[in-house]
Amino acid sequence: MKAYCISCGAANDYKNGQKPVTCTKCKRNINASAAPVQVAKPAIPSLADLMARQAPARPVAIHPSFTIEDDELEPYIDLGGISSSDLKFDIEIDKPNSIKLGDALANPAPPPVRQPKNKTVTKASRKQALKSILAAQKSSR
């Protein structure tokens, strides 16, 4: 059997059928509890300390360095040595034909093609469909 130390957790063997008294690893009493570790609590600064650390806000002065007038704004396009007077544009506007409600009602769209509802599938039609699928797969290879 083994006795485990409370402070370090090391396993200590029984000698002559008696429980060991001291730990072989840490040399402390096996039954004694481990000494509590002192943990230093962090110091909480006061409000005055926090306010003293904080840098005061500096006012920012904005000085405009230039002014823009509406008359001075002209678009600039780099044309690579071509003057703007040499450019010619052909502009076409497609206006869709307007459709009136009376025209749409006078010429309705044709109805969709109806499929028969009660179409029966036979074994022969299934075999024929399977053969056509297999033939299409063989020809695509």
N, C-alpha and C positions, 0 to 999 in steps of 0.2 A: 504494500500500500504506500501511498504517498500523502504527505501533508503539504499544503500549499501556504506560502507566506502571504500574510495579509498586506504587507507593505509593498513587496516587489512582485509577487505572483510566482516565484520560483517553486519548483517541485522539490521536496525534501523527502528522502526515503526513511522509513522506519528502521531503527537499529535495535536488534534483539527484541523485537516485539513492542518496543516503546516508542511513543511519539517524540520526534525531535523537538527540542526547546528553542534552539537558535537556527536561523536560516544560514545555509552554507554560502549563499550568494551575497546577501547584504549584511550578514552578521547581526541582525536584530532579532528580537523575540518574535517567534512565529505568531503567537496569539495577540501580541500588542498591535493596536491599530497604528496605521501610518500617521506620521505627523502631518497636520494640515499645512498645505502650502499657502504662504501668505501672498495674496495677490494685491498689488497696490492699486487703489482705485484712482482713476484719472481725476485730476483736479478740474472742477467745473469753474470756468472763468465767470466773473461777475459781469453784470450788464455794463458797468462803467469801464471795465477792461476791454470789452468788445467794442464799445463806442470809441474808445481811445485808439484802437487798432484800425478802425475803419477810416479810410482816406476821405477827406471832404470832397464833395463833387465840385468840379471846376466848371464855371459857366463857359459856354462855347460861343464865341462871337462869330457871326456869319457876315462876311463882307463880300458883296457881289463884285466880281472882277470885270464883268462886261454886261452889256444890256443888248437885248435883241428887239428889233423893231419888225413889225409884220412886213414892211416893204422890202426889207433886206433879204428875206428868205426866198431863195430860188433853188429848185432841185438841181443837183449836180449828178450827171451820169457820164462816166468815162466811156467814150465811144471808140477809143483807140485811134485818134487822128481823124475821125470822120466828123464833119460839122453837122449840127442838127438840121440845117436847111437841106442837106442832101438826102435825108431820110424820107421815105414815103411809105405810108401804110395803107393797106386795103382793109377796111373794116366791113364785115358783113354780119348782120344780125338776123338770126333765124327766129321768126315769130311762129309759134305753133298755131295751126288752124284752130280756131275756137269751135267747140262743139256745143250745139244748143240741145236742150232737152227734147225738143220735138224731133230733131234729126236722129237722136239715139233711139227714141221710141219707134220711129218709122222703120228703121233698119236694125232689128234686134239680131243678136248673135245666134248662130244655129245651135240647137240643143246638143249636148254631148251624146255620143253613141252609147246606147244601152247594151249591156251584156245580159245574156239570159241568166236568170236567177237560179233556176233549178237544173244546172248542168250536171249530169252524172258522169263520174269518172270510173272507167272500167279498167280491168287488168290489162287488156290489150292496149288501151291508150296510155297507161302508165309505162308499159314495156316499150312502146314506140317512142315516148318522150325520153326515156332513159337511154335508148339506143341513139337517139339524135344528139343527146348531150355528150355521150361517150365518143361519138363520131366527131363532134365539134372539138373535143379535147384532143383527140388523136391528130386531127388536121392542123391544130394550132401549134403542135410540137414541131 
